[in-house]
């Protein structure tokens, strides 16, 4: 249960950071929704990797 909570937390942080980064760039090549859709795979994988490395899963 803690591993999933950590994974979701990391996903939220990843999307927040990606959104802020995309919005702060003066000239974005892709629309925001398309750029964030591209981040759907790395965020949960990063969270699961972090949970596993901490021994929570």
C-alpha positions as CSV (number, residue, x, y, z in Angstrom):
1,X,0.0,0.0,0.0
2,X,2.8,2.4,0.8
3,X,4.5,1.6,-2.5
4,X,1.4,2.7,-4.5
5,X,1.0,5.8,-2.4
6,X,4.7,6.7,-3.1
7,X,4.2,6.0,-6.8
8,X,1.1,8.2,-7.0
9,X,3.0,10.9,-5.1
10,X,5.9,10.8,-7.5
11,X,3.5,10.9,-10.4
12,X,1.9,14.1,-9.0
13,X,5.3,15.7,-8.5
14,X,6.5,14.7,-12.0
15,X,3.3,16.2,-13.6
16,X,3.5,19.3,-11.5
17,X,7.2,19.9,-12.4
18,X,6.5,19.1,-16.1
19,X,3.6,21.5,-16.2
20,X,5.5,24.3,-14.5
21,X,8.5,23.7,-16.8
22,X,6.3,23.6,-19.9
23,X,4.4,26.8,-18.9
24,X,7.6,28.7,-18.0
25,X,9.2,28.1,-21.4
26,X,8.6,31.1,-23.7
27,X,8.2,29.0,-26.8
28,X,6.8,25.4,-26.5
29,X,7.1,23.2,-29.5
30,X,4.2,20.9,-28.5
31,X,0.9,21.8,-26.9
32,X,0.8,21.3,-23.2
33,X,-1.6,18.4,-23.3
34,X,0.5,16.5,-25.8
35,X,3.7,17.1,-23.9
36,X,2.1,15.9,-20.6
37,X,0.6,12.9,-22.3
38,X,4.2,11.9,-23.3
39,X,5.0,11.9,-19.6
40,X,2.4,9.2,-18.8
41,X,4.9,6.3,-18.9
42,X,8.0,7.7,-17.1
43,X,6.2,9.0,-14.0
44,X,4.8,5.7,-12.7
45,X,7.9,3.9,-13.6
46,X,10.0,6.3,-11.7
47,X,7.7,6.0,-8.7
48,X,7.8,2.2,-8.8
49,X,11.6,2.2,-9.1
50,X,11.9,4.5,-6.1
51,X,9.5,2.4,-4.1
52,X,11.4,-0.8,-5.0
53,X,14.8,0.8,-4.2
54,X,13.5,1.9,-0.8
55,X,12.3,-1.7,-0.2
56,X,8.6,-0.7,0.0
57,X,7.3,-3.0,-2.7
